[in-house]
Amino acid sequence: AGGAFKLNNKTSTVKISQLPEGMQLSDVESHFGQFGTVVKSDKTLGGDVVMQFADRQAAEQAILKGKKISSDAEPLQMQWVFN
């Protein structure tokens, strides 16, 4: 009995800010795709990207290792999004 279905309230969605000017959503997706499967991504009116990963582990790797999108760019700002 029990335990097979546990509620996982840890989000796998990340808001990415401070993107270099002119950066396309496809560039952001390919950069973060190296950390795991991107399920969904949207660019906000303010130019940020909200990206949902297939699982929490991929999102954690993206936050840990994905801050530099290019060698000459400022580090990205990233935070968890809780729906």
DSSP file (Angstrom, degrees, kcal/mol; ACC not computed):
  #  RESIDUE AA STRUCTURE BP1 BP2  ACC     N-H-->O    O-->H-N    N-H-->O    O-->H-N    TCO  KAPPA ALPHA  PHI   PSI    X-CA   Y-CA   Z-CA
    1    1 A A              0   0    0      0, 0.0     0, 0.0     0, 0.0     0, 0.0   0.000 360.0 360.0 360.0 142.7    0.0    0.0    0.0
    2    2 A G        +     0   0    0      1,-0.1     0, 0.0     3,-0.0     0, 0.0   0.471 360.0  82.6  70.1 166.6    0.8    3.6   -0.6
    3    3 A G        +     0   0    0      2,-0.2     3,-0.2     1,-0.1    -1,-0.1   0.207  62.6 104.0  87.1 -13.0    3.7    5.9   -1.3
    4    4 A A  S    S+     0   0    0      1,-0.2     2,-0.8     2,-0.0    -1,-0.1   0.877  81.3  48.1 -70.1 -35.0    3.8    5.4   -5.1
    5    5 A F  S    S+     0   0    0      2,-0.0     2,-0.4     0, 0.0    -2,-0.2  -0.857  71.8 172.7-111.0  99.8    2.3    8.8   -5.8
    6    6 A K        -     0   0    0     -2,-0.8     2,-0.4    -3,-0.2    -2,-0.0  -0.873  36.8-114.9-105.6 139.1    3.9   11.6   -3.8
    7    7 A L        -     0   0    0     -2,-0.4     2,-0.8     1,-0.1    -2,-0.0  -0.578  26.0-158.1 -70.5 124.1    3.0   15.2   -4.4
    8    8 A N        +     0   0    0     -2,-0.4    -1,-0.1     1,-0.1    -2,-0.0  -0.889  17.1 174.0-105.9 103.9    6.0   17.0   -5.8
    9    9 A N        +     0   0    0     -2,-0.8     2,-0.6     2,-0.1    -1,-0.1   0.317  43.1 113.4 -93.6  10.1    5.6   20.7   -5.1
   10   10 A K        -     0   0    0      1,-0.0    46,-0.1    72,-0.0    -2,-0.1  -0.715  66.3-131.7 -81.4 124.8    9.0   21.6   -6.3
   11   11 A T        -     0   0    0     -2,-0.6    71,-0.1     1,-0.1    -2,-0.1  -0.322  18.2-163.4 -73.6 156.1    8.8   23.6   -9.4
   12   12 A S        +     0   0    0     69,-0.1    41,-2.8    41,-0.1     2,-0.4   0.041  61.3 105.1-121.0  21.4   10.8   23.0  -12.5
   13   13 A T  E     -A   52   0A   0     68,-0.5    68,-2.5    39,-0.2     2,-0.4  -0.889  48.6-171.9-110.2 134.4   10.0   26.5  -14.0
   14   14 A V  E     -AB  51  80A   0     37,-3.0    37,-3.1    -2,-0.4     2,-0.5  -0.961  18.4-142.4-128.2 138.5   12.7   29.2  -14.0
   15   15 A K  E     -AB  50  79A   0     64,-3.2    64,-1.9    -2,-0.4     2,-0.5  -0.897  19.5-158.9 -98.9 129.3   12.5   32.9  -14.9
   16   16 A I  E     +AB  49  78A   0     33,-3.4    33,-2.4    -2,-0.5     2,-0.2  -0.942  16.0 173.9-115.2 122.2   15.6   34.1  -16.7
   17   17 A S  E     + B   0  77A   0     60,-3.5    60,-2.1    -2,-0.5    31,-0.1  -0.706  49.7  48.1-122.0 172.1   16.4   37.8  -16.7
   18   18 A Q        +     0   0    0     -2,-0.2    -1,-0.2    58,-0.2    56,-0.1   0.825  69.0 173.7  66.6  34.8   19.3   40.0  -17.9
   19   19 A L        -     0   0    0     28,-0.2    -1,-0.2    -3,-0.2     3,-0.1  -0.446  40.8 -96.5 -70.0 145.7   19.4   38.4  -21.3
   20   20 A P    >   -     0   0    0      0, 0.0     3,-1.9     0, 0.0    -1,-0.1  -0.319  51.6 -90.9 -59.9 144.9   21.8   40.1  -23.8
   21   21 A E  T 3  S+     0   0    0      1,-0.3     3,-0.1    -3,-0.1    26,-0.0  -0.301 111.6  18.5 -59.6 137.3   20.0   42.5  -26.1
   22   22 A G  T 3  S+     0   0    0      1,-0.3    -1,-0.3    -3,-0.1     2,-0.3   0.442  84.3 150.1  82.9  -0.3   18.8   40.9  -29.3
   23   23 A M    <   -     0   0    0     -3,-1.9    -1,-0.3     1,-0.1     2,-0.2  -0.495  39.7-136.8 -69.1 129.5   19.0   37.4  -27.9
   24   24 A Q     >  -     0   0    0     -2,-0.3     4,-1.8    -3,-0.1     3,-0.5  -0.528  15.6-119.4 -86.8 153.9   16.4   35.2  -29.6
   25   25 A L  H  > S+     0   0    0      1,-0.2     4,-2.6     2,-0.2     5,-0.2   0.872 115.4  57.5 -58.4 -37.8   14.2   32.7  -27.7
   26   26 A S  H  > S+     0   0    0      1,-0.2     4,-2.2     2,-0.2    -1,-0.2   0.855 104.4  51.9 -63.5 -34.1   15.7   29.9  -29.8
   27   27 A D  H  > S+     0   0    0     -3,-0.5     4,-2.0     2,-0.2    -1,-0.2   0.906 110.9  47.4 -66.0 -41.5   19.2   30.9  -28.6
   28   28 A V  H  X S+     0   0    0     -4,-1.8     4,-2.4     2,-0.2     5,-0.2   0.910 111.9  50.7 -66.1 -42.3   18.0   30.8  -25.0
   29   29 A E  H  X S+     0   0    0     -4,-2.6     4,-1.9     1,-0.2    -2,-0.2   0.911 110.8  47.7 -62.9 -43.0   16.3   27.4  -25.6
   30   30 A S  H  X S+     0   0    0     -4,-2.2     4,-0.5     2,-0.2    -1,-0.2   0.889 111.8  50.9 -68.7 -36.2   19.4   25.8  -27.2
   31   31 A H  H >< S+     0   0    0     -4,-2.0     3,-0.8     1,-0.2    -2,-0.2   0.949 117.7  37.6 -62.1 -49.2   21.7   27.2  -24.3
   32   32 A F  H >< S+     0   0    0     -4,-2.4     3,-1.7     1,-0.2     4,-0.4   0.681 100.0  76.9 -80.8 -17.0   19.4   25.7  -21.6
   33   33 A G  H >< S+     0   0    0     -4,-1.9     3,-0.7     1,-0.3    -1,-0.2   0.720  81.1  70.6 -63.3 -20.8   18.6   22.5  -23.5
   34   34 A Q  T << S+     0   0    0     -3,-0.8    -1,-0.3    -4,-0.5    -2,-0.1   0.667  97.2  51.6 -69.7 -14.6   22.1   21.2  -22.6
   35   35 A F  T <  S-     0   0    0     -3,-1.7     2,-0.3     1,-0.4    -1,-0.2   0.574 127.0 -55.1 -98.4 -11.5   20.9   20.8  -19.0
   36   36 A G  S <  S-     0   0    0     -3,-0.7    -1,-0.4    -4,-0.4     2,-0.3  -0.916  79.0 -36.8 156.7 179.2   17.8   18.9  -19.8
   37   37 A T        -     0   0    0     -2,-0.3    17,-2.5    -3,-0.1     2,-0.6  -0.502  47.3-144.9 -73.0 126.0   14.5   18.8  -21.7
   38   38 A V  E     -C   53   0A   0     -2,-0.3    15,-0.3    15,-0.2     3,-0.1  -0.830  16.5-177.1 -89.8 118.9   12.8   22.2  -22.1
   39   39 A V  E     -     0   0A   0     13,-2.7     2,-0.3    -2,-0.6    14,-0.2   0.874  66.0  -6.5 -82.9 -40.9    9.1   21.6  -22.0
   40   40 A K  E     -C   52   0A   0     12,-1.5    12,-3.4     2,-0.0     2,-0.3  -0.992  58.2-176.6-156.5 144.1    7.9   25.1  -22.6
   41   41 A S  E     -C   51   0A   0     -2,-0.3     2,-0.3    10,-0.2    10,-0.2  -0.989   3.6-179.4-147.3 143.5    9.4   28.6  -22.9
   42   42 A D  E     -C   50   0A   0      8,-2.1     8,-2.8    -2,-0.3     2,-0.5  -0.996  23.6-133.0-140.2 142.7    7.9   32.0  -23.3
   43   43 A K  E     -C   49   0A   0     -2,-0.3     6,-0.2     6,-0.2     2,-0.1  -0.839  27.5-140.0 -93.9 131.8    9.3   35.5  -23.6
   44   44 A T    >   -     0   0    0      4,-2.9     3,-1.8    -2,-0.5    -1,-0.0  -0.361  26.4-103.8 -84.8 168.6    7.6   38.1  -21.4
   45   45 A L  T 3  S+     0   0    0      1,-0.3    -1,-0.1     2,-0.1    -2,-0.0   0.824 122.5  57.4 -60.1 -31.2    6.8   41.6  -22.4
   46   46 A G  T 3  S-     0   0    0      1,-0.1    -1,-0.3     2,-0.0     3,-0.1   0.474 122.5-105.2 -80.4  -1.0    9.7   42.8  -20.3
   47   47 A G  S <  S+     0   0    0     -3,-1.8   -28,-0.2     1,-0.3    -2,-0.1   0.462  79.0 128.5  92.6   1.3   12.1   40.6  -22.3
   48   48 A D        -     0   0    0    -30,-0.1    -4,-2.9   -31,-0.1     2,-0.4  -0.390  52.8-131.0 -80.1 167.1   12.6   37.9  -19.6
   49   49 A V  E     -AC  16  43A   0    -33,-2.4   -33,-3.4    -6,-0.2     2,-0.6  -0.985   9.2-157.9-122.0 131.9   12.2   34.2  -20.5
   50   50 A V  E     -AC  15  42A   0     -8,-2.8    -8,-2.1    -2,-0.4     2,-0.4  -0.950  21.1-174.9-106.4 120.5   10.0   31.8  -18.4
   51   51 A M  E     -AC  14  41A   0    -37,-3.1   -37,-3.0    -2,-0.6     2,-0.5  -0.960  15.5-157.6-126.2 129.6   11.2   28.3  -19.0
   52   52 A Q  E     -AC  13  40A   0    -12,-3.4   -13,-2.7    -2,-0.4   -12,-1.5  -0.913  12.0-156.3-107.0 129.1    9.8   25.0  -17.8
   53   53 A F  E     - C   0  38A   0    -41,-2.8   -15,-0.2    -2,-0.5   -41,-0.1  -0.622  28.3-114.0 -98.2 160.9   12.0   22.0  -17.7
   54   54 A A  S    S+     0   0    0    -17,-2.5     2,-0.3    -2,-0.2   -16,-0.1   0.801  96.5   8.6 -64.7 -29.4   10.8   18.3  -17.8
   55   55 A D  S  > S-     0   0    0    -18,-0.3     4,-1.6   -43,-0.1     3,-0.2  -0.970  75.4-108.3-150.7 165.4   12.1   17.8  -14.2
   56   56 A R  H  > S+     0   0    0     -2,-0.3     4,-2.7     1,-0.2     5,-0.2   0.860 112.8  60.2 -62.3 -38.9   13.4   19.6  -11.2
   57   57 A Q  H  > S+     0   0    0      1,-0.2     4,-2.3     2,-0.2    -1,-0.2   0.907 105.0  48.3 -60.1 -42.8   17.0   18.2  -11.7
   58   58 A A  H  > S+     0   0    0     -3,-0.2     4,-2.3     1,-0.2    -1,-0.2   0.909 111.9  50.0 -63.0 -41.8   17.3   19.8  -15.1
   59   59 A A  H  X S+     0   0    0     -4,-1.6     4,-2.2     2,-0.2    -2,-0.2   0.901 109.8  50.7 -64.4 -40.6   16.1   23.1  -13.8
   60   60 A E  H  X S+     0   0    0     -4,-2.7     4,-2.5     2,-0.2    -1,-0.2   0.911 110.3  49.6 -63.3 -42.2   18.6   23.0  -10.9
   61   61 A Q  H  X S+     0   0    0     -4,-2.3     4,-3.1     1,-0.2     5,-0.4   0.898 109.1  52.9 -62.6 -40.5   21.4   22.2  -13.3
   62   62 A A  H  X S+     0   0    0     -4,-2.3     4,-2.2     1,-0.2    -2,-0.2   0.914 111.8  45.0 -61.1 -43.2   20.3   25.2  -15.5
   63   63 A I  H  < S+     0   0    0     -4,-2.2     4,-0.2     2,-0.2    -2,-0.2   0.904 118.0  43.9 -67.8 -40.6   20.4   27.5  -12.5
   64   64 A L  H  < S+     0   0    0     -4,-2.5    -2,-0.2    -5,-0.2    -1,-0.2   0.907 132.1  17.0 -69.8 -42.0   23.8   26.2  -11.3
   65   65 A K  H  < S+     0   0    0     -4,-3.1     3,-0.4    -5,-0.2    -3,-0.2   0.494 109.8  72.4-114.4  -6.0   25.6   26.0  -14.6
   66   66 A G     <  +     0   0    0     -4,-2.2    -1,-0.1    -5,-0.4    -3,-0.1   0.311  58.7 104.6-100.3  10.9   23.6   28.2  -17.1
   67   67 A K  S    S+     0   0    0     -4,-0.2     9,-2.9    -3,-0.2     2,-0.8   0.788  72.7  64.0 -66.0 -27.7   24.4   31.7  -15.9
   68   68 A K        +     0   0    0     -3,-0.4    -1,-0.1     7,-0.2     3,-0.1  -0.836  54.5 171.0-101.1 105.5   26.8   32.5  -18.7
   69   69 A I  S    S+     0   0    0     -2,-0.8     2,-0.3     5,-0.4    -1,-0.2   0.736  75.1   6.1 -86.0 -23.0   25.0   32.4  -22.0
   70   70 A S  S >  S-     0   0    0      4,-0.1     3,-1.4     3,-0.1    -1,-0.3  -0.978  78.7-110.3-153.4 158.4   28.0   33.8  -23.9
   71   71 A S  T 3  S+     0   0    0     -2,-0.3    -1,-0.1     1,-0.3    -2,-0.0   0.793 116.5  40.1 -62.8 -29.8   31.6   34.6  -22.9
   72   72 A D  T 3  S+     0   0    0      2,-0.1    -1,-0.3    -3,-0.0     2,-0.2   0.377  96.8  99.6-101.6   5.3   31.1   38.4  -23.2
   73   73 A A  S <  S-     0   0    0     -3,-1.4    -3,-0.1     1,-0.1     3,-0.1  -0.589  78.6-105.8 -92.9 153.0   27.7   38.6  -21.6
   74   74 A E        -     0   0    0     -2,-0.2    -5,-0.4     1,-0.1    -4,-0.1  -0.381  53.5 -85.9 -63.9 151.8   26.8   39.6  -18.1
   75   75 A P        -     0   0    0      0, 0.0    -7,-0.2     0, 0.0    -1,-0.1  -0.348  48.8-114.0 -60.3 141.8   25.7   36.7  -15.9
   76   76 A L        -     0   0    0     -9,-2.9     2,-0.5   -10,-0.1   -58,-0.2  -0.413  19.8-128.3 -73.3 151.9   22.0   35.9  -16.3
   77   77 A Q  E     -B   17   0A   0    -60,-2.1   -60,-3.5    -2,-0.1     2,-0.4  -0.888  32.1-177.5 -98.5 132.6   19.6   36.3  -13.3
   78   78 A M  E     +B   16   0A   0     -2,-0.5     2,-0.3   -62,-0.2   -62,-0.2  -0.990   9.3 168.3-135.7 142.2   17.5   33.3  -12.6
   79   79 A Q  E     -B   15   0A   0    -64,-1.9   -64,-3.2    -2,-0.4     2,-0.1  -0.989  37.5 -97.5-147.8 155.5   14.8   32.5  -10.1
   80   80 A W  E     -B   14   0A   0     -2,-0.3     2,-0.5   -66,-0.2   -66,-0.2  -0.415  29.1-146.5 -70.5 146.2   12.2   29.9   -9.4
   81   81 A V        -     0   0    0    -68,-2.5     2,-0.6    -2,-0.1   -68,-0.5  -0.979   9.2-163.1-115.1 123.4    8.6   30.4  -10.6
   82   82 A F              0   0    0     -2,-0.5   -72,-0.0     1,-0.1   -73,-0.0  -0.934 360.0 360.0-107.8 120.5    5.9   28.9   -8.5
   83   83 A N              0   0    0     -2,-0.6    -1,-0.1   -70,-0.0    -2,-0.0   0.467 360.0 360.0 -81.6 360.0    2.5   28.6  -10.2
